[in-house]
Amino acid sequence: MSMQDYQNKLKAARADYPFKRWGESGLDQYTPEACAAFTRIFDKLIADLGKLGVNAADDAKLAAFEQAVLALNDLDDEDERLIETDEREQLCELVNTIARAAGLDPKDYGDGEGPASEWREW
């Protein structure tokens, strides 16, 4: 896969961001600031994976996922209402989508649940 194809696959994962929907849900906890915080975490993950490149070692890619999941843990610590059952499932699926775009098989991590389950506390 070319570097450009790799970058495009990563950026395409942004279409799966649920944060705008969350903000439009009418639930108080999904303020514009909260939704922006989720977006920043995932934009940074995609940017970091893009900088690493298509041929980066899996361990280097996983380190980027670890940073993102730890940031999500911090966000959850600030307001535990932000990541409940539905959101947890959507976030795990988004992480898995990005993992596949980065050339990782989610089934290889987190006891088959994906890389988020390696570090998530939510």
C-alpha positions in Angstrom: 0.0 0.0 0.0 1.3 3.4 -0.8 1.8 6.1 1.8 -1.0 8.1 0.2 -3.4 5.2 0.3 -2.5 4.6 3.9 -3.2 8.3 4.8 -6.5 8.2 2.9 -7.7 5.1 4.7 -6.9 6.7 8.0 -8.6 9.9 7.2 -11.7 8.0 5.9 -12.2 6.7 9.4 -13.3 10.2 10.4 -16.6 9.5 8.6 -17.3 7.1 11.5 -16.9 9.7 14.2 -20.1 9.5 16.3 -19.4 12.8 18.2 -21.6 15.1 16.1 -24.5 12.7 16.7 -23.8 12.7 20.4 -23.8 16.5 20.4 -27.2 16.5 18.7 -28.7 13.8 21.1 -30.0 16.4 23.5 -28.1 14.8 26.4 -26.5 17.4 28.7 -23.1 15.8 28.9 -22.4 16.1 25.2 -21.5 19.7 25.2 -19.6 21.2 22.2 -16.5 21.1 24.4 -16.9 17.4 25.3 -17.5 16.5 21.6 -14.5 18.6 20.6 -12.4 16.7 23.2 -13.3 13.3 21.7 -12.6 14.7 18.2 -9.2 16.0 19.2 -8.2 12.6 20.7 -9.1 10.7 17.5 -7.7 13.4 15.2 -4.4 13.1 17.1 -4.5 9.3 16.8 -5.0 9.5 13.1 -2.3 12.1 12.7 0.1 10.1 14.8 -0.5 7.0 12.8 -0.1 8.9 9.6 3.3 10.3 10.8 4.4 6.8 11.7 3.6 5.6 8.2 2.4 2.5 6.6 5.6 0.4 7.3 5.9 1.4 11.0 6.2 -1.5 13.5 3.0 -2.7 15.1 4.4 -1.7 18.5 4.8 1.9 17.4 1.3 2.0 16.1 0.0 0.4 19.3 1.7 3.1 21.3 -0.4 5.7 19.5 -3.5 3.7 20.3 -2.4 3.5 24.0 -2.1 7.3 24.1 -5.6 7.8 22.7 -7.2 5.3 25.0 -5.5 6.8 28.1 -6.8 10.2 27.0 -10.3 8.7 26.8 -9.8 7.3 30.3 -8.9 10.8 31.5 -12.0 12.2 29.8 -14.2 9.5 31.4 -12.6 10.3 34.8 -13.7 14.0 34.3 -17.3 13.0 33.6 -18.4 9.4 33.9 -21.6 10.1 31.9 -19.6 10.6 28.7 -18.8 7.0 28.1 -21.7 4.7 28.9 -22.7 1.4 27.2 -23.7 2.7 23.8 -20.8 5.1 23.6 -18.3 2.4 24.8 -19.4 0.2 22.0 -19.1 3.0 19.4 -15.7 4.0 20.6 -14.4 0.5 20.6 -15.7 0.0 17.0 -14.1 3.3 16.0 -10.8 2.3 17.4 -11.1 -1.0 15.5 -11.9 0.8 12.3 -8.8 3.0 12.7 -6.7 -0.1 13.6 -7.8 -1.8 10.4 -7.0 1.3 8.4 -3.5 1.3 10.1 -3.0 -2.3 9.0 -3.6 -3.9 12.4 -6.1 -6.8 13.0 -8.2 -5.8 16.0 -8.7 -9.5 16.9 -5.0 -9.7 17.9 -5.5 -7.3 20.8 -7.5 -6.9 24.0 -8.4 -10.6 24.1 -10.0 -10.3 20.6 -12.0 -7.2 21.4 -9.5 -4.7 19.8 -6.7 -2.4 20.9 -9.0 -0.2 23.1 -9.5 -3.1 25.5 -5.7 -3.2 26.2 -6.0 0.0 28.2 -9.5 1.2 28.6 -11.1 1.8 32.0 -14.6 2.5 30.7 
